[in-house]
Amino acid sequence: MDEFARHASGFQLDDTRHQKWCVAGRPDGNVRGSDFELLEAPIAELRDGEVLLQTLYLSLAPVMRGYMSGESYAGEAPLEIGDVIHGRGVAQVVKSRHADWKEGQVVQGQLGWQTYKISSMMPQEKFRRMPPNGLPASHGLGALGMTGLSAWAGYFNVGTPRKDDIVLVSGAVGGVGSLVIQLAANVSACETIGIAGRAEKCALAARLGCSTTIDYKSEDIQSALASALADGLDLYFDNVGGPMLDAVLDHLRHQARIVLCGSISEYTLDEPYRLPAYTRLRRTDAQMRGFFVYNHLEDWDRAMDEMAGWIRDGQLKPVEQITDGFQHMPAALAGLYSGQNMGKQLCRVRGEPDTWI
């Protein structure tokens, strides 16, 4: 029995108890079973102005290792040992003593790794009601959540795609990447090239719209990029960082744009990667720009309306990899850093695939 299986052994979801995953240790490299502690307690009584949220789905994202390491994002307080691990989720209001929130409503927001949450629904928790649009509730953590906003804002606001662009996307079948390649290929009708690891991931990228795929695990990346980008690229959406980003800088067309969304290749390193080839931006008048999704919240309604419309008309097919069982959250998170995921990684805590309520 491995270290993650030991945590999961004997676990049972208990709807009379508040069960939660807490930080037990600071990760060194990839997360380990000893970095997590599963605790539970009775569910407290509600006070005026509070609601009881019952968790349906929880998100798994690379940033969570940073939370566990004590890093702070979006103004949140750093996690201490013993704190509930941060994370977004989809939940249903099952009890309410809050005038603005009714029992039965489905919401998404900052739930943390827990099966229930008592909340006063303060703005910093970023809770939003789910619209009744007939789409699966799980999309609230993917295409119709912060992952979707990251793809939409990074591609349209930062990447500023143009007609006839050649678009390259790394991490092409990750949570964000699998949406970006479809925005580029199916919505913008751009020639789209996807970088992924393993043949089955490249095959999925091709089904989603990529005209060319590169398997960085089995191909020489320099040769593969030279072949796929014989005429250069206009837009590179970077989810990986590190040496991959460095290699791409040899293939920029005039006024190319690079969108820095993520750097998953660096998240488990002791020291950040230092980009040696950034001066190549000068000779093509290229731009490299990072973005932080929380700085684009003013576009939430537009982005969600457009993404939902593209899902309904078939231009966008959300890819979700769902782990069943709250007890398997730590093992699923570890899999993110070893490239096991395809699409948005989620955990279904309770219930079956459903629609907005």
Buried (B, 14 or more C-beta within 10 A) or exposed (E): EEBBEEBBEEBEEEEEBBBBBBBBBEBEEBBBBEBBBBEBEEBEEBEEBBBBBBBBBBBBBBBBBBBBBEEEEEEEEEBEEEBBBBBBBBBBBBBBBBEEBEEEBBBBBBBBBBBBBBBBBEEEBBBEBBBEBEBBBBBBBBBBBBBBBBBBBBBBBBBEBEEEBBBBBBBBBBBBBBBBBBBBBBBBEBBBBBBBBBEEBBBBBBEBBBBBBBBBEEBEBEEBBEEBBEEBBBBBBBBBBBBBBBBBBEBBBEEBBBBBBBBBBBBBEEEEBEBEEEEBBEEBEBBBEEBEBEEBEEBBEEBBEBBBEBBEEEBBBBBBBBBEBBBBBBBBBBBBBEBBBBBBBBBBBBEEEEEBE
